[in-house]
């Protein structure tokens, strides 16, 4: 009897609660490490995939720009003006005017040249206007250029919208000439636009040009398609924003930018000798 009891105790010994707990703890600890490792790999893969996606998008955009510029270059300036003059004469007739009237004789050509100027951004690339004005500099604080005048044409009605653009960025080893920020905005404004896309295009162009830690763009405009027609609300203004990098992920950085562009205390007094 005693021997049988001892045998039973011997058989049960390997599955004592203490041994079972130790094995469970070891398994859980190993699983936790594996999950943590998988999570780190996933984040790394996501980051790499995002970088590859942005590169592919940038290359596709550049290819599209090259095709568009090539198409534009195939027609010379005089041929474009001629076609536009004929179109303008047709428009004048359709609204009830006489294109041969003295005051309108040169209007088709003037209109054609004016429209070519207002849409000259189609013939420009960002690399053309930055003109290598990109410099190595270890400045780590925010750079803001605000109250840049901007004028564009609404693509829905080809009526103007006009206002201000504010641009900020945090350098990442490179800075860009201050006037180049205004010129980049001009490239995209001198096209048929919607304000939302214009905001994004300016932000993305600066990201591509100098790869900063972040870019912020805010545009405030009055749209003449809302002033001269439709609802005819002359006091309305439209505000759009585009945040990239640290401005998108860091609330304090974003708040500092909005504080700078909205706080008139940052306005410098005119220089007096």
Secondary structure as UniProt FT lines:
FT   HELIX           2..12
FT   HELIX           13..15
FT   HELIX           17..73
FT   HELIX           77..94
FT   TURN            95..96
FT   TURN            99..100
FT   HELIX           102..104
FT   TURN            105..106
FT   HELIX           107..118
FT   HELIX           120..123
FT   HELIX           126..130
FT   TURN            131..132
FT   STRAND          134..136
FT   STRAND          142..154
FT   TURN            155..157
FT   STRAND          160..170
FT   STRAND          174..176
FT   HELIX           178..189
FT   STRAND          192..193
FT   HELIX           195..210
FT   STRAND          214..223
FT   HELIX           224..227
FT   TURN            230..231
FT   TURN            234..235
FT   STRAND          238..245
FT   HELIX           246..249
FT   HELIX           251..262
FT   HELIX           264..266
//
